[in-house]
Amino acid sequence: MRQVARLWEFVLRHPAPVGMPALLVLSLAATVAIHPKFNAFDAQSLAMAALPLAFAAAAQAVVVISGGLDLSIGSVMAVANVLAAAAMENTGFDHSLLLAAGIIGLGAVMGAVNGLMIVVSRVPDVIVTLTTGFIWGGTALLVMERPGGGAPEEFLTLGTGSTLTPWISNSLLLLIGSVAIIWLPLRRSKVGLCLYAVGSDRVAAFRSGVAIGRSRVIAYMIGGLFSAVGGLGLTMTTGIGSPRAGVLYTMSGLAAVVIGGVSLLGGRGGVVGPVIAAFVLTVVPADLIFLNIDPNFGQVIQGTLIVLVVMVGGLVALVRSRK
Amino acid sequence: MSAGGTLHGPWPFSGARGVAEWLQRNTIVVLVLLLFGFIAIVEVSRPGTVNAVWLSNTLLFAAPLGLLAAGQTLVMLTGGIDLSVVSIATGSAFLMTTTALRFGDGWAVLLGLSVGLAVGLINGVGVAVLRVQPLVMTLGTGLMTQGITIVYSQRILATRSVVPEFIHQLGSARLGDILPVVLFLWAPIAALIIFGLARTGFGRLLYAIGDNQEACHLAGVRIWRVLLADYVVCGLLAAVAGIVLVGHTNSADLSLADTYLLPSIAATIIGGTSIMGGRGGYSGTIIGALILTVLNGLLTLLDSPEPIKQILYGAIIFLLAALYTRLTD
């Protein structure tokens, strides 16, 4: 009995790391229950559909942890998406990998520009990234006015195929790999510590000698980097570039961050929770299709889920403070 | 301090620094100068453009933005933000136009307004009672409202959507070819907000809460009531803006107000309302909305391609916000 109580306490204290995988398992179980013929192909298409959103969520998570907010993520994804589709159309595989590296670098630069504009101008991050959202969105339109372009088959396979086993698709490996290579070392490093410090208490971080401006710019830079990878993911999974495809990932990514247990106040949470939340947010509309319900309910559920999660959170805090 | 009501302090004719300080205290003057600056650019780039018809057009186009930004201003004064205003505007316009034939014009307008009331109420309960961060709360309700509007639109594909005639008149007609009818709605609302913010207890409490919530609490203010009312009013104003907008375009589609999110926030910020709360007012927001409308018209006038227009629009809004922050910091 006592062990159960202790376990419950642990769950209450760490709602995200325990709750998110549980929520994912639950939603996957529901999918299998609804759709008993769920096979490797379905798993693969699910991972493919979740790929861009997962990267958008990861990008937003890093920025939010550092106490910021980035409403230009979708536009940065769009730039990466159309650049890749425009530049790779008639290239070989090795060439396209080189281009991909360049585009990821450019994404980091765009993120850094976001961060620099915020730090230097002292304009609130919401405003700055809304305006840069317009600027990057216009840039994407400048590169490609209407959907088109393409990429070599091998490059697309990075996001669509499943080289190892049918159940584990390449897109899943790509996602796990990117997060493991970019985020995990960072989190353990001094820079990562600075991000959390700046996000949780800027004044205290400043007094402890953390370079506030630099840390914030780094956060936006990593956000831009993840966004660019997400844009490449869009190219891989859709096969083309589309200047307006990225836009809806800004808000959905933020939704995944909130559901994934990252506090918008900063300094709390990680990248893994939002990434899992991105999968949950992709599974639910898919289930609706299996159930023959209008998939447009997906967005309603997405919104309702956020509202419920944060309201219940608020209620719990309220009840606790009354005690 | 702030762009509200009267000018502060005597004109100090003591060199450039004195002027700068006076301007810092009377930012509304800078805003008006900026507005005239943009109008001058329009006139210079296309001589003969600025006339009575152009002015009346500008007011007509600025009205929906001004109303949308009114709610945004009221919410930002308390240190909040409302990302759901555009979804509310689209949703209320959509519900109104699709129910007009069945229930009659009057009921349709009330149904449209009820969208604003309902979403505003949910926002209010979340932010005021459960102390959810406004950004997250309104992001969620915004996605929810937008989703419901899309689902609803698919359900009623067969229903004909009509804009009630008097709403169409409200959104686009002019008296004597010059005076936009919408001013008869916008001006009283604006006067009410400006007066309410300056002279009523509710208005002063909005500033007080934005300035220092803890102090308000200790002073015995029931903060949740004020915030709840604030978000409901914001939702209602967004619904009114949506209805005016659909009167202007004369057809409701699912992306009716989508492009207004940045402008509604930008007009408020450029107008001198601090996103941290406690500082600002609606008169500045009106000028901000006019500036953005003139800017938009200017970019259209210059006939630049859509991508360039978008980039310039974003860049200029950023520069204006940066300028403003420099001036008031």
Interface residues (C-beta under 8 A of the other chain):
Chain A: L69 M117 S121 R122 V123 P124 V126 I127 V128 L130 T131 T132 G133 F134 I135 G137 G138 T139 L141 L142 E145 M251 L254 A255 V258 L264 L265 D294 N296 F297 G298 Q299 V300 I301 Q302 G303 T304 L305 I306 V307 V310 M311 G313 G314 L315 A317 L318
Chain B: I81 I122 V125 G126 V129 L130 R131 V132 Q133 L135 V136 M137 L139 G140 T141 G142 L143 M144 T145 Q146 G147 I148 I150 V151 Q154 L261 L262 I265 A266 I269 I275 M276 E306 P307 I308 K309 Q310 I311 Y313 G314 A315 I317 F318 A321 A322 T325 R326 D329
